[in-house]
Amino acid sequence: MENNIKNTIEDFLYSDSKKATVTKFVLMILALGGIVFAGALVPAMFSMIEKNRKYGKKFSKKKIQNTINVLKHRKFIEVLQEGKNKIKVQLTNKGQKRVKEFCFEALKIAKPKKWDGKWRVFIFDIPSYPKIYNKAREALRDKIKTLGFFQLQKSVWVYPYECEDEILFLAEIYNVQKFIEILTVDKMLYGEKLKKEFKL
C-alpha cells in the first residue's frame, strides 16, 4: 500500500490537475515524509511547493499561510519546534487518513500497450452493517465504475488489465480486504462480448 500511495502522490504532484488545490499540495508533500525547515515556515513551504509542482498557477504565500492555519486548526498537521531555528511539519493520523482519501480519489490503473489475454474478475461481499462497511461498499463500487470495470453480476466486476495492487490498495483504505477476491482467468463464457466492451 505504501508504494501505491507514494506513486499516486508523485503522479498528483506532477500532473496538470484542476483539483490540485494548495491544501492537497501541502498534505501530499508532507505525506512523503515529515519536513524540517530552517527559518520561517511559510517561505520554506512556498519554495517546497514550487519545487514539486510542475504545472498550473502559482499559489501565493498568503494562500499557503491560510492553508497551514486551517490544517493546524483542523488537526491535519502539527508544527513542532526542532532545535533553536528549525521547525518540523508533519501529518497527524487524521492528516494521513485524508491523504489516503485523496489517493483513493486520484488512483488510476495503467494500461499496457498490449493485452495479455487474461481477465481480472473482482468479487466483493461487503456487509451493510456496521455503517462504515456500507460506506466502504458504496465508495468501492463507485470507484471501480470510474476506473472502467464492467459489471458482470451484482458484486462481480471484470477488467482486462493487471489491477490487483490497485484493488488491494482501495480495499485497505477501508479495511475490507477480507471481503474481496480477485481472480485471473484465461477464458470467460462471454469473452467476445467483453472484448467489444473494452475495445480489445
C-alpha positions as CSV (number, residue, x, y, z in Angstrom):
1,M,0.0,0.0,0.0
2,E,2.8,2.4,0.8
3,N,4.2,2.1,-2.8
4,N,0.7,2.8,-4.2
5,I,0.4,5.9,-2.0
6,K,3.8,7.2,-3.0
7,N,3.2,6.6,-6.7
8,T,-0.2,8.3,-6.6
9,I,1.3,11.3,-4.7
10,E,4.1,11.7,-7.2
11,D,1.7,11.5,-10.1
12,F,-0.5,14.1,-8.5
13,L,2.3,16.5,-7.7
14,Y,3.5,16.4,-11.4
15,S,0.1,16.4,-13.0
16,D,-1.9,19.3,-14.5
17,S,-4.9,18.7,-12.3
18,K,-7.6,21.3,-11.8
19,K,-8.1,19.6,-8.4
20,A,-4.6,20.5,-7.4
21,T,-5.5,22.8,-4.6
22,V,-2.9,24.2,-2.2
23,T,-4.5,22.1,0.6
24,K,-3.8,18.9,-1.3
25,F,-0.3,20.0,-2.2
26,V,0.6,20.7,1.4
27,L,-0.8,17.4,2.5
28,M,0.6,15.4,-0.4
29,I,4.2,16.8,0.1
30,L,4.1,16.1,3.8
31,A,2.9,12.6,3.1
32,L,6.2,11.8,1.6
33,G,7.8,12.4,5.0
34,G,7.9,15.0,7.8
35,I,9.8,18.0,6.7
36,V,12.2,20.1,8.8
37,F,12.6,23.8,7.8
38,A,15.3,26.2,8.9
39,G,13.8,29.6,9.3
40,A,10.2,30.8,8.6
41,L,7.7,28.2,7.8
42,V,5.6,29.9,5.0
43,P,8.5,30.9,2.7
44,A,10.0,27.4,3.1
45,M,6.7,25.7,2.3
46,F,6.2,28.1,-0.6
47,S,9.6,27.0,-2.0
48,M,8.8,23.4,-1.4
49,I,5.5,23.5,-3.3
50,E,7.1,25.4,-6.2
51,K,9.9,22.9,-6.4
52,N,7.4,19.9,-6.6
53,R,4.8,21.5,-8.7
54,K,5.4,21.2,-12.4
55,Y,2.2,22.7,-13.9
56,G,-0.5,25.2,-13.1
57,K,-0.8,28.6,-11.5
58,K,1.4,29.5,-8.5
59,F,0.0,29.7,-5.0
60,S,0.6,32.9,-3.1
61,K,2.4,32.9,0.3
62,K,-0.8,34.3,1.8
63,K,-2.8,31.4,0.5
64,I,-0.2,29.0,1.9
65,Q,-0.3,30.7,5.3
66,N,-4.1,30.5,5.4
67,T,-4.0,26.8,4.4
68,I,-1.4,25.9,7.0
69,N,-3.5,27.7,9.7
70,V,-6.6,25.8,8.7
71,L,-4.8,22.5,8.6
72,K,-3.3,23.1,12.0
73,H,-6.8,24.1,13.4
74,R,-8.4,21.0,11.9
75,K,-5.6,18.9,13.3
76,F,-4.4,17.5,9.9
77,I,-0.8,18.7,10.5
78,E,1.3,19.5,13.5
79,V,4.2,22.0,13.7
80,L,7.0,21.2,16.1
81,Q,10.0,23.1,17.2
82,E,13.2,21.2,16.4
83,G,16.1,22.9,18.0
84,K,16.7,26.7,18.1
85,N,16.0,27.6,14.5
86,K,14.3,24.6,13.0
87,I,10.6,23.7,12.6
88,K,9.3,20.3,11.7
89,V,5.9,19.9,10.0
90,Q,4.3,16.5,9.8
91,L,0.9,14.9,9.2
92,T,-1.2,13.7,12.1
93,N,-3.1,10.4,12.0
94,K,-6.1,12.4,10.8
95,G,-4.0,14.0,8.1
96,Q,-2.7,10.6,6.9
97,K,-6.2,9.4,6.6
98,R,-7.1,12.4,4.5
99,V,-4.1,11.8,2.2
100,K,-5.3,8.2,1.7
101,E,-8.7,9.5,0.7
102,F,-7.1,11.8,-1.8
103,C,-5.1,8.9,-3.2
104,F,-8.3,6.9,-3.4
105,E,-9.8,9.6,-5.5
106,A,-6.8,10.1,-7.7
107,L,-5.9,6.4,-8.3
108,K,-5.7,5.2,-11.9
109,I,-4.8,1.9,-13.5
110,A,-2.0,1.9,-16.1
111,K,-3.0,0.2,-19.3
112,P,-0.3,-1.8,-21.1
113,K,0.3,-1.4,-24.8
114,K,-0.8,-5.0,-25.4
115,W,-3.5,-7.0,-23.6
116,D,-2.2,-10.3,-22.2
117,G,-5.4,-12.2,-23.0
118,K,-6.4,-12.7,-19.3
119,W,-9.4,-11.4,-17.4
120,R,-9.4,-10.0,-13.9
121,V,-12.5,-10.8,-12.0
122,F,-13.1,-8.7,-8.9
123,I,-15.6,-10.1,-6.4
124,F,-16.7,-8.5,-3.2
125,D,-19.3,-9.2,-0.5
126,I,-19.1,-6.4,2.0
127,P,-21.7,-6.3,4.8
128,S,-24.2,-3.5,5.1
129,Y,-23.5,-3.1,8.8
130,P,-21.9,-1.5,10.6
131,K,-22.3,1.8,8.8
132,I,-18.6,2.0,7.9
133,Y,-18.8,-1.1,5.8
134,N,-21.8,0.3,3.9
135,K,-19.8,3.4,3.2
136,A,-16.9,1.3,2.0
137,R,-19.0,-0.8,-0.3
138,E,-20.5,2.3,-2.0
139,A,-17.2,4.0,-2.3
140,L,-15.5,0.9,-3.8
141,R,-18.3,0.4,-6.2
142,D,-18.3,4.0,-7.4
143,K,-14.5,3.9,-7.8
144,I,-14.3,0.7,-9.9
145,K,-17.0,2.1,-12.1
146,T,-14.9,5.2,-12.6
147,L,-11.8,3.0,-13.4
148,G,-13.8,1.3,-16.2
149,F,-14.6,-2.1,-14.7
150,F,-17.5,-3.9,-16.3
151,Q,-20.3,-5.2,-14.0
152,L,-20.9,-8.9,-14.8
153,Q,-23.2,-9.5,-11.9
154,K,-24.3,-7.6,-8.7
155,S,-20.9,-7.8,-7.0
156,V,-18.8,-9.3,-9.8
157,W,-16.8,-6.9,-11.9
158,V,-14.4,-7.6,-14.8
159,Y,-11.3,-5.8,-16.1
160,P,-8.8,-6.9,-18.8
161,Y,-5.6,-5.5,-17.3
162,E,-3.5,-6.2,-14.2
163,C,-5.1,-4.3,-11.3
164,E,-4.5,-6.4,-8.2
165,D,-2.3,-3.9,-6.4
166,E,-4.7,-1.1,-7.1
167,I,-7.7,-3.0,-5.9
168,L,-5.9,-4.1,-2.7
169,F,-4.9,-0.5,-2.1
170,L,-8.6,0.6,-2.4
171,A,-9.7,-2.2,-0.1
172,E,-7.0,-1.5,2.5
173,I,-8.1,2.2,2.8
174,Y,-11.5,1.0,4.1
175,N,-10.1,-2.1,5.8
176,V,-12.3,-4.5,3.8
177,Q,-9.6,-6.8,2.4
178,K,-11.2,-9.9,3.9
179,F,-14.4,-9.3,1.9
180,I,-12.9,-9.2,-1.6
181,E,-11.4,-11.7,-4.0
182,I,-9.5,-11.1,-7.3
183,L,-9.3,-13.9,-9.9
184,T,-7.2,-14.1,-13.0
185,V,-8.8,-16.2,-15.7
186,D,-7.9,-17.2,-19.2
187,K,-11.4,-17.7,-20.6
188,M,-14.9,-16.4,-20.0
189,L,-18.2,-17.5,-21.4
190,Y,-19.0,-14.0,-22.6
191,G,-15.4,-13.2,-23.6
192,E,-16.3,-11.9,-27.0
193,K,-18.8,-9.5,-25.6
194,L,-16.3,-8.3,-23.1
195,K,-13.7,-7.8,-25.8
196,K,-16.1,-5.5,-27.6
197,E,-16.9,-3.7,-24.3
198,F,-13.3,-3.0,-23.7
199,K,-12.4,-2.5,-27.4
200,L,-9.8,-5.2,-27.4
